[in-house]
């Protein structure tokens, strides 16, 4: 009986981890190359402090 609860808990845990939700990109999303430039600038500003 104990094994049944453990197996049920594992099945429920992994079942809850899946997602079929498809997210839409926001209209004001920054392009990837611009985001890379922004992250580099932020890193350089942090290093220089």
PDB file of N, CA, C and O in Angstrom, chain B, residues numbered from 101:
ATOM      1  N   UNK B 101       0.825  -1.197   0.000  1.00  0.00           N
ATOM      2  CA  UNK B 101       0.000   0.000   0.000  1.00  0.00           C
ATOM      3  C   UNK B 101       0.868   1.259   0.000  1.00  0.00           C
ATOM      4  O   UNK B 101       0.524   2.268  -0.617  1.00  0.00           O
ATOM      5  N   UNK B 102       1.993   1.180   0.700  1.00  0.00           N
ATOM      6  CA  UNK B 102       2.891   2.323   0.765  1.00  0.00           C
ATOM      7  C   UNK B 102       3.465   2.639  -0.618  1.00  0.00           C
ATOM      8  O   UNK B 102       3.616   3.804  -0.985  1.00  0.00           O
ATOM      9  N   UNK B 103       3.781   1.589  -1.380  1.00  0.00           N
ATOM     10  CA  UNK B 103       4.339   1.775  -2.719  1.00  0.00           C
ATOM     11  C   UNK B 103       3.316   2.409  -3.656  1.00  0.00           C
ATOM     12  O   UNK B 103       3.683   3.168  -4.553  1.00  0.00           O
ATOM     13  N   UNK B 104       2.063   2.109  -3.458  1.00  0.00           N
ATOM     14  CA  UNK B 104       1.013   2.681  -4.293  1.00  0.00           C
ATOM     15  C   UNK B 104       0.963   4.194  -4.124  1.00  0.00           C
ATOM     16  O   UNK B 104       0.823   4.920  -5.108  1.00  0.00           O
ATOM     17  N   UNK B 105       1.076   4.675  -2.894  1.00  0.00           N
ATOM     18  CA  UNK B 105       1.059   6.116  -2.642  1.00  0.00           C
ATOM     19  C   UNK B 105       2.294   6.796  -3.220  1.00  0.00           C
ATOM     20  O   UNK B 105       2.212   7.906  -3.745  1.00  0.00           O
ATOM     21  N   UNK B 106       3.417   6.134  -3.121  1.00  0.00           N
ATOM     22  CA  UNK B 106       4.648   6.708  -3.664  1.00  0.00           C
ATOM     23  C   UNK B 106       4.566   6.801  -5.181  1.00  0.00           C
ATOM     24  O   UNK B 106       4.916   7.830  -5.759  1.00  0.00           O
ATOM     25  N   UNK B 107       4.110   5.745  -5.823  1.00  0.00           N
ATOM     26  CA  UNK B 107       3.974   5.748  -7.283  1.00  0.00           C
ATOM     27  C   UNK B 107       2.952   6.791  -7.721  1.00  0.00           C
ATOM     28  O   UNK B 107       3.172   7.501  -8.702  1.00  0.00           O
ATOM     29  N   UNK B 108       1.851   6.886  -7.010  1.00  0.00           N
ATOM     30  CA  UNK B 108       0.830   7.886  -7.331  1.00  0.00           C
ATOM     31  C   UNK B 108       1.389   9.296  -7.181  1.00  0.00           C
ATOM     32  O   UNK B 108       1.124  10.158  -8.019  1.00  0.00           O
ATOM     33  N   UNK B 109       2.153   9.537  -6.135  1.00  0.00           N
ATOM     34  CA  UNK B 109       2.751  10.856  -5.923  1.00  0.00           C
ATOM     35  C   UNK B 109       3.730  11.199  -7.040  1.00  0.00           C
ATOM     36  O   UNK B 109       3.762  12.336  -7.509  1.00  0.00           O
ATOM     37  N   UNK B 110       4.522  10.228  -7.465  1.00  0.00           N
ATOM     38  CA  UNK B 110       5.483  10.466  -8.551  1.00  0.00           C
ATOM     39  C   UNK B 110       4.759  10.764  -9.858  1.00  0.00           C
ATOM     40  O   UNK B 110       5.147  11.678 -10.586  1.00  0.00           O
ATOM     41  N   UNK B 111       3.724  10.010 -10.157  1.00  0.00           N
ATOM     42  CA  UNK B 111       2.958  10.232 -11.388  1.00  0.00           C
ATOM     43  C   UNK B 111       2.306  11.610 -11.368  1.00  0.00           C
ATOM     44  O   UNK B 111       2.332  12.317 -12.376  1.00  0.00           O
ATOM     45  N   UNK B 112       1.731  11.998 -10.254  1.00  0.00           N
ATOM     46  CA  UNK B 112       1.108  13.321 -10.154  1.00  0.00           C
ATOM     47  C   UNK B 112       2.147  14.434 -10.257  1.00  0.00           C
ATOM     48  O   UNK B 112       1.894  15.470 -10.872  1.00  0.00           O
ATOM     49  N   UNK B 113       3.306  14.219  -9.660  1.00  0.00           N
ATOM     50  CA  UNK B 113       4.369  15.224  -9.712  1.00  0.00           C
ATOM     51  C   UNK B 113       4.809  15.469 -11.147  1.00  0.00           C
ATOM     52  O   UNK B 113       4.880  16.615 -11.590  1.00  0.00           O
ATOM     53  N   UNK B 114       5.106  14.395 -11.878  1.00  0.00           N
ATOM     54  CA  UNK B 114       5.557  14.559 -13.259  1.00  0.00           C
ATOM     55  C   UNK B 114       4.423  15.001 -14.180  1.00  0.00           C
ATOM     56  O   UNK B 114       4.676  15.667 -15.184  1.00  0.00           O
ATOM     57  N   UNK B 115       3.208  14.652 -13.866  1.00  0.00           N
ATOM     58  CA  UNK B 115       2.073  15.110 -14.656  1.00  0.00           C
ATOM     59  C   UNK B 115       1.844  16.600 -14.514  1.00  0.00           C
ATOM     60  O   UNK B 115       1.404  17.257 -15.458  1.00  0.00           O
ATOM     61  N   UNK B 116       2.138  17.135 -13.344  1.00  0.00           N
ATOM     62  CA  UNK B 116       1.958  18.561 -13.102  1.00  0.00           C
ATOM     63  C   UNK B 116       3.077  19.383 -13.729  1.00  0.00           C
ATOM     64  O   UNK B 116       2.916  20.588 -13.925  1.00  0.00           O
ATOM     65  N   UNK B 117       4.192  18.763 -14.042  1.00  0.00           N
ATOM     66  CA  UNK B 117       5.342  19.484 -14.596  1.00  0.00           C
ATOM     67  C   UNK B 117       5.205  19.765 -16.087  1.00  0.00           C
ATOM     68  O   UNK B 117       5.947  20.590 -16.621  1.00  0.00           O
ATOM     69  N   UNK B 118       4.295  19.116 -16.759  1.00  0.00           N
ATOM     70  CA  UNK B 118       4.147  19.336 -18.191  1.00  0.00           C
ATOM     71  C   UNK B 118       3.232  20.524 -18.439  1.00  0.00           C
ATOM     72  O   UNK B 118       2.323  20.803 -17.658  1.00  0.00           O
ATOM     73  N   UNK B 119       3.489  21.209 -19.531  1.00  0.00           N
ATOM     74  CA  UNK B 119       2.680  22.366 -19.872  1.00  0.00           C
ATOM     75  C   UNK B 119       2.445  22.385 -21.376  1.00  0.00           C
ATOM     76  O   UNK B 119       3.382  22.219 -22.157  1.00  0.00           O
ATOM     77  N   UNK B 120       1.224  22.583 -21.772  1.00  0.00           N
ATOM     78  CA  UNK B 120       0.878  22.689 -23.185  1.00  0.00           C
ATOM     79  C   UNK B 120       0.547  24.123 -23.561  1.00  0.00           C
ATOM     80  O   UNK B 120      -0.005  24.379 -24.631  1.00  0.00           O
ATOM     81  N   UNK B 121       0.882  25.051 -22.688  1.00  0.00           N
ATOM     82  CA  UNK B 121       0.578  26.452 -22.914  1.00  0.00           C
ATOM     83  C   UNK B 121       1.540  27.035 -23.945  1.00  0.00           C
ATOM     84  O   UNK B 121       2.756  26.873 -23.833  1.00  0.00           O
ATOM     85  N   UNK B 122       0.994  27.705 -24.934  1.00  0.00           N
ATOM     86  CA  UNK B 122       1.803  28.383 -25.943  1.00  0.00           C
ATOM     87  C   UNK B 122       1.720  29.880 -25.656  1.00  0.00           C
ATOM     88  O   UNK B 122       0.645  30.479 -25.692  1.00  0.00           O
ATOM     89  N   UNK B 123       2.869  30.461 -25.373  1.00  0.00           N
ATOM     90  CA  UNK B 123       2.908  31.876 -25.045  1.00  0.00           C
ATOM     91  C   UNK B 123       3.161  32.692 -26.305  1.00  0.00           C
ATOM     92  O   UNK B 123       3.968  32.312 -27.153  1.00  0.00           O
ATOM     93  N   UNK B 124       2.459  33.819 -26.416  1.00  0.00           N
ATOM     94  CA  UNK B 124       2.654  34.722 -27.539  1.00  0.00           C
ATOM     95  C   UNK B 124       3.732  35.734 -27.172  1.00  0.00           C
ATOM     96  O   UNK B 124       3.845  36.150 -26.019  1.00  0.00           O
ATOM     97  N   UNK B 125       4.521  36.125 -28.169  1.00  0.00           N
ATOM     98  CA  UNK B 125       5.554  37.127 -27.935  1.00  0.00           C
ATOM     99  C   UNK B 125       4.887  38.492 -27.790  1.00  0.00           C
ATOM    100  O   UNK B 125       3.970  38.818 -28.543  1.00  0.00           O
ATOM    101  N   UNK B 126       5.344  39.291 -26.826  1.00  0.00           N
ATOM    102  CA  UNK B 126       4.778  40.633 -26.689  1.00  0.00           C
ATOM    103  C   UNK B 126       5.174  41.518 -27.875  1.00  0.00           C
ATOM    104  O   UNK B 126       6.184  41.275 -28.536  1.00  0.00           O
ATOM    105  N   UNK B 127       4.373  42.532 -28.127  1.00  0.00           N
ATOM    106  CA  UNK B 127       4.618  43.420 -29.261  1.00  0.00           C
ATOM    107  C   UNK B 127       5.889  44.243 -29.083  1.00  0.00           C
ATOM    108  O   UNK B 127       6.566  44.561 -30.060  1.00  0.00           O
ATOM    109  N   UNK B 128       6.215  44.590 -27.839  1.00  0.00           N
ATOM    110  CA  UNK B 128       7.376  45.441 -27.589  1.00  0.00           C
ATOM    111  C   UNK B 128       8.627  44.643 -27.205  1.00  0.00           C
ATOM    112  O   UNK B 128       9.463  45.131 -26.445  1.00  0.00           O
ATOM    113  N   UNK B 129       8.755  43.439 -27.721  1.00  0.00           N
ATOM    114  CA  UNK B 129       9.898  42.578 -27.436  1.00  0.00           C
ATOM    115  C   UNK B 129      11.150  43.106 -28.130  1.00  0.00           C
ATOM    116  O   UNK B 129      11.114  43.472 -29.305  1.00  0.00           O
ATOM    117  N   UNK B 130      12.263  43.141 -27.384  1.00  0.00           N
ATOM    118  CA  UNK B 130      13.528  43.620 -27.933  1.00  0.00           C
ATOM    119  C   UNK B 130      14.121  42.524 -28.819  1.00  0.00           C
ATOM    120  O   UNK B 130      14.140  41.358 -28.426  1.00  0.00           O
ATOM    121  N   UNK B 131      14.607  42.885 -30.012  1.00  0.00           N
ATOM    122  CA  UNK B 131      15.251  41.880 -30.868  1.00  0.00           C
ATOM    123  C   UNK B 131      16.484  41.282 -30.188  1.00  0.00           C
ATOM    124  O   UNK B 131      17.095  41.913 -29.326  1.00  0.00           O
ATOM    125  N   UNK B 132      16.839  40.068 -30.581  1.00  0.00           N
ATOM    126  CA  UNK B 132      17.922  39.332 -29.924  1.00  0.00           C
ATOM    127  C   UNK B 132      19.254  40.076 -30.003  1.00  0.00           C
ATOM    128  O   UNK B 132      19.963  40.161 -29.001  1.00  0.00           O
ATOM    129  N   UNK B 133      19.609  40.613 -31.162  1.00  0.00           N
ATOM    130  CA  UNK B 133      20.899  41.298 -31.290  1.00  0.00           C
ATOM    131  C   UNK B 133      20.958  42.558 -30.434  1.00  0.00           C
ATOM    132  O   UNK B 133      22.012  42.890 -29.890  1.00  0.00           O
ATOM    133  N   UNK B 134      19.841  43.257 -30.312  1.00  0.00           N
ATOM    134  CA  UNK B 134      19.792  44.443 -29.463  1.00  0.00           C
ATOM    135  C   UNK B 134      19.888  44.049 -27.986  1.00  0.00           C
ATOM    136  O   UNK B 134      20.499  44.764 -27.192  1.00  0.00           O
ATOM    137  N   UNK B 135      19.294  42.926 -27.622  1.00  0.00           N
ATOM    138  CA  UNK B 135      19.368  42.447 -26.244  1.00  0.00           C
ATOM    139  C   UNK B 135      20.793  42.035 -25.888  1.00  0.00           C
ATOM    140  O   UNK B 135      21.249  42.277 -24.771  1.00  0.00           O
ATOM    141  N   UNK B 136      21.495  41.416 -26.832  1.00  0.00           N
ATOM    142  CA  UNK B 136      22.894  41.041 -26.596  1.00  0.00           C
ATOM    143  C   UNK B 136      23.728  42.290 -26.342  1.00  0.00           C
ATOM    144  O   UNK B 136      24.536  42.321 -25.414  1.00  0.00           O
ATOM    145  N   UNK B 137      23.537  43.317 -27.163  1.00  0.00           N
ATOM    146  CA  UNK B 137      24.260  44.575 -26.962  1.00  0.00           C
ATOM    147  C   UNK B 137      23.951  45.178 -25.598  1.00  0.00           C
ATOM    148  O   UNK B 137      24.850  45.671 -24.916  1.00  0.00           O
ATOM    149  N   UNK B 138      22.699  45.142 -25.205  1.00  0.00           N
ATOM    150  CA  UNK B 138      22.292  45.674 -23.908  1.00  0.00           C
ATOM    151  C   UNK B 138      22.945  44.905 -22.766  1.00  0.00           C
ATOM    152  O   UNK B 138      23.418  45.506 -21.801  1.00  0.00           O
ATOM    153  N   UNK B 139      22.971  43.575 -22.873  1.00  0.00           N
ATOM    154  CA  UNK B 139      23.578  42.753 -21.821  1.00  0.00           C
ATOM    155  C   UNK B 139      25.088  42.995 -21.730  1.00  0.00           C
ATOM    156  O   UNK B 139      25.648  43.024 -20.634  1.00  0.00           O
ATOM    157  N   UNK B 140      25.746  43.168 -22.880  1.00  0.00           N
ATOM    158  CA  UNK B 140      27.183  43.459 -22.882  1.00  0.00           C
ATOM    159  C   UNK B 140      27.439  44.803 -22.221  1.00  0.00           C
ATOM    160  O   UNK B 140      28.358  44.927 -21.412  1.00  0.00           O
ATOM    161  N   UNK B 141      26.644  45.807 -22.552  1.00  0.00           N
ATOM    162  CA  UNK B 141      26.797  47.125 -21.934  1.00  0.00           C
ATOM    163  C   UNK B 141      26.589  47.057 -20.423  1.00  0.00           C
ATOM    164  O   UNK B 141      27.326  47.686 -19.663  1.00  0.00           O
ATOM    165  N   UNK B 142      25.588  46.296 -19.990  1.00  0.00           N
ATOM    166  CA  UNK B 142      25.335  46.164 -18.549  1.00  0.00           C
ATOM    167  C   UNK B 142      26.498  45.454 -17.863  1.00  0.00           C
ATOM    168  O   UNK B 142      26.890  45.832 -16.759  1.00  0.00           O
ATOM    169  N   UNK B 143      27.047  44.437 -18.504  1.00  0.00           N
ATOM    170  CA  UNK B 143      28.181  43.712 -17.936  1.00  0.00           C
ATOM    171  C   UNK B 143      29.398  44.628 -17.829  1.00  0.00           C
ATOM    172  O   UNK B 143      30.078  44.644 -16.803  1.00  0.00           O
ATOM    173  N   UNK B 144      29.668  45.382 -18.876  1.00  0.00           N
ATOM    174  CA  UNK B 144      30.815  46.290 -18.870  1.00  0.00           C
ATOM    175  C   UNK B 144      30.650  47.379 -17.817  1.00  0.00           C
ATOM    176  O   UNK B 144      31.625  47.758 -17.168  1.00  0.00           O
ATOM    177  N   UNK B 145      29.443  47.884 -17.636  1.00  0.00           N
ATOM    178  CA  UNK B 145      29.198  48.895 -16.611  1.00  0.00           C
ATOM    179  C   UNK B 145      29.388  48.306 -15.222  1.00  0.00           C
ATOM    180  O   UNK B 145      29.884  48.987 -14.325  1.00  0.00           O
ATOM    181  N   UNK B 146      29.005  47.063 -15.035  1.00  0.00           N
ATOM    182  CA  UNK B 146      29.151  46.411 -13.741  1.00  0.00           C
ATOM    183  C   UNK B 146      30.621  46.133 -13.434  1.00  0.00           C
ATOM    184  O   UNK B 146      31.045  46.255 -12.285  1.00  0.00           O
ATOM    185  N   UNK B 147      31.397  45.765 -14.441  1.00  0.00           N
ATOM    186  CA  UNK B 147      32.815  45.462 -14.241  1.00  0.00           C
ATOM    187  C   UNK B 147      33.592  46.726 -13.906  1.00  0.00           C
ATOM    188  O   UNK B 147      34.528  46.686 -13.107  1.00  0.00           O
ATOM    189  N   UNK B 148      33.220  47.831 -14.502  1.00  0.00           N
ATOM    190  CA  UNK B 148      33.969  49.069 -14.302  1.00  0.00           C
ATOM    191  C   UNK B 148      33.700  49.719 -12.951  1.00  0.00           C
ATOM    192  O   UNK B 148      34.396  50.666 -12.587  1.00  0.00           O
ATOM    193  N   UNK B 149      32.740  49.253 -12.217  1.00  0.00           N
ATOM    194  CA  UNK B 149      32.407  49.855 -10.911  1.00  0.00           C
ATOM    195  C   UNK B 149      33.363  49.425  -9.858  1.00  0.00           C
ATOM    196  O   UNK B 149      33.235  49.833  -8.704  1.00  0.00           O
TER     197      UNK B 149
END
